[in-house]
């Protein structure tokens, strides 16, 4: 069910919203008890969207890496193995990849996606799109990635996560909300957080990445974020309750006409009580 409300005129500050400024819109926040239930709900939603897709063109799915979506991928694999969903008519575009990391590296996002999802479902190899961290011309690689997304007709559903500072993909604080796929310099905070995957050594953690832009994500017909854990509570509150600002790039989703956040109870720790109660009530039918 669509949840919509009027936006005040002074809230309309994005080209994305211009086309729908006469509409009533609202961000959905679906709160589940724990990580496992959040992951199952998100996987159920994605699988339903794939099965509902009746167009001749493939269903185009944007995907994320990191710890948050792992549970979603595990659930999708279970659904595939149970014969509940097929990925034969799905084309994927991943959010990002470390620059300078070969895909065979066990911390590359190419490796991650094949380990957790692609090697376990029936998606054709040619339907998988991941930025090449070893490309000779990063700017050209990014331009071609954007062009390929446009050529296929855009992304139907983009699954994403969120950083502790509220960034989406590798769009660190103060990345333009109209940004497109490009090279991103990673902040020290992001590299410290990600160093747990590189022997807890920040010096081994890549300094740059290739990443879709904020506008690349918000151009998707739907965006589904999974946010879990106490360490993401401040970011969730800033995304839902804070102003739309490049400081918190994920806040751009407030201006999207079909954005959903699936989260667990621990991630709600810094939401205002009335905000928490509002979304818990309006989405009570989605509670697992």
N, C-alpha and C positions, 0 to 999 in steps of 0.2 A: 504494500500500500504506500502511496506517495504521501509524505508529510510536508505541508507547505504553509508558509505564512508571508505576510507582507514585509518587505524590506524597506526601511526608511530611505528616502532619496539620497541622503548624504552618505549612505553605506555603499552606494553603487560607484565603485572606483576602478572597475576592471573591464577591459574589453570583452572578456568572457561573459560578463553579466549583461553587457549592453544589449545582446540579442534577446535576453530574457527579462529585461528590467520591468516589463509589464506583467510578469508572472509572480505568483506567490511561491517562494521556495524556502526550504529549510534543510539543514544538515541532519541526517539521521545518526543517532548514537545508540547502538545495540549493546547493552551491557549483559555480559554473561558471568556466571559465578566464578569461573576459573579459566585457565589457559586452554585446557582440553575442550571445554564446551565452546569457547570463543573460536577455536580452530575448526571444530566440527560445524558450527554455524556458518562460518565463512566458506568452508569447502562445499557445504550444501548449497549455498547461494551461487557459487561459481558453477558448480555442476548443473544446477537448474538453468542458469543462463546459457550454458553451452547447449543443453538439450532443447531449449526453447528456440534457439537460432534456426530459422528456416530459410534464410537467404542462400543463394548459390555461392556467394563469396564466403570464405572461411570466417569463423568467429575469431576475432583478433583480441588476444589476451595479453595485457601487460603484466610483467612479473617482477617480483622483488627478491632480494636475498637477505641475509641476516638471520638472527635467531627467531624473530617473531613469526615469519611465515612457514617455518619448518613443520609445525603441527598441521598447518593447512595442507601442505604437500603430502604429508603422511596420510591424511584423510582422503585426499584426492586419489592417491595410489590405491587405497583400500576400495574406493568406489569403482575404480577401473577394474581391479581384480575381481570384484563382485559383479561385473558386467553392467554397472549402473551408469557409466559414462565412457565415452570414447573421445580421444583427442585427434582422430584422423583428419577432422575438418577444422582444426584449430591452428592458428598461426600465432606465435608468441614473440614479444619484444621485451627484453629485459631492461631494467632501469639503468644499470651501470656496470662498469668493469674497471679494475685497477689498471692504470697506465704503466706499462713496462712489465706486467706479469703475464707469462705465457699461460695459455689455457690449460696446460698439463699440470701447472702448479696446484697443489691441493688447497690453496686459498683463493684461487681465481674463481670468479663467479660463474664462468663456464663450467668448471669442475663441480662447483656447488650445485648448480641446476641439474646437471646430469646425475649427480649422486643422489639427490633427494627427489627428483621428479622424472626427468626425461628418459632415463635408463629403465624406468619401470612402467611406462605407459606406451601407447601406440602412436605417439606423435611422429610424423615423418621428419627425418633429420633436416630436410630442406625447409621445413616450416619453422625452425628455431632460429631466432635472430638475437645475437648477443654482440655487443660492441667488442671490437678487437683491440685488446690492450697492447698488442705488439705491432700495431699498424705503423707504417712509415710516415703517414701524414695524418695526425690526429684530427685536424680541422676538417679535412676531406672525409675522413671516416664518419665524423659526426654529421656532416652535411648530407652524406649519402643515407645515413640512418633515418634522418628526418624525412628525406625524400621517399624512402621506402615505406615508411609509415603512411605518408600522404597517398602514395600510389595505390596502396591496398584499401584505401577508404577510411583510414583512421582506426583508432583503438576502441573496441567496444567496451571493454572493462579493464581497468588498470588496478591490479592488486599492489598495495604498497605497505611499507612500514614507516616508522618515524624515528628520528634520532632523539637523543636526550635533550637537545636544544631546540627541538621542533623542526629539524630539517627533513625534507623529503628527497629521496634518492640521495645524490651527493650535492644537493643544492644547499650549501652552508648558509648561515645567517648573512643577510644582506645581498644574496643573489637576487637578481631582478625577478619579479613575479611574471614577467613576460619572456623569460629566458627560454632558449631552445637547447637542444643537445650540444654539448661542448666539453672542453677540458675544464676540470675543476681542481683548484688547489685545496687540499684538505687541511682543516684547522688542526692545531695541536691537540685540542680536546678530542676531536674525532679520531685522530691517530692513536691517542692514548687508549680510548675505548676499544678500538679495533686491534690494538697490540696483543690482546688476549689470543688472537688467532696467529700471531707471529712470535711465538715463544715469549710473550709478555715483554717484548723489546720494541719500543717505539721506533728505534733506529732501523728496524727491519720492516716496518710498516710503510707501504708506499705513500709518497707525498702528494701524488696526483691521481686523478681518475677521469674516465670518460663517463658522462652522465647525461641522461635526458634532462631537459629543462623543466622548470615549474609549469610553463605553458604547455609543454609536451604532455605532461600528466593531466592538466586541467582541460585539455582539448579532448580527452577521452569522453565517451558518452556517459560512462559511469566510472567512479573511483571508489574503491573499497580499501580502507586502511585497517590493518590489524595492529592493535596497541595493547601491550600487556606489561604488567609488573609495576612495582612501586617506583622504579627508576624512571619510568616514562610518565608519571603522574603530572609533573609540572608541564611537560610538553603537551599532554592531552588537554589540560586546562587552558593553556595558551592557544591551542588550535581551535577549541570550541568556544571559549569565552573571551579571549583576548581580541584586540583589534587586528584587522587584516594588515599585515606588515611584512616587509622583506626580512625583518629580524627573525621572524618565525615563518619560514617559507611554507610550511604546511597550513598556515592560516588562510592561504589562498583558497582552500577548499570551502571556506564559508561562502564563497561566491559561485560555487559550482551548483548546477541545478540537480545533480544526482550523485551526491557524495554520501557515503556511509562509513561510519567508524564502528568496527566491532572491537570491543575491549573487554577486559576482565575486571573484576572488582578492585584488585589492588591498583590498577591504573587510574581508578576514579578518585584516588585519595585526596587530590587537590581541587576537584570540582566543587563549586558552591553547592550547598545542600539542596537548594531549590532546583539547580540545574540537574543534579543527580536524580532527584525525585521525579522531575519532569520527564526525562528520557526513560527512566525505569517504568514509569506509568504508560507513556505513549507507545512504547515498544514491548509492553508486557506479553503480547502474543508471540514474540520472538524468543522468549526466555526458554532455554532448554532445561 
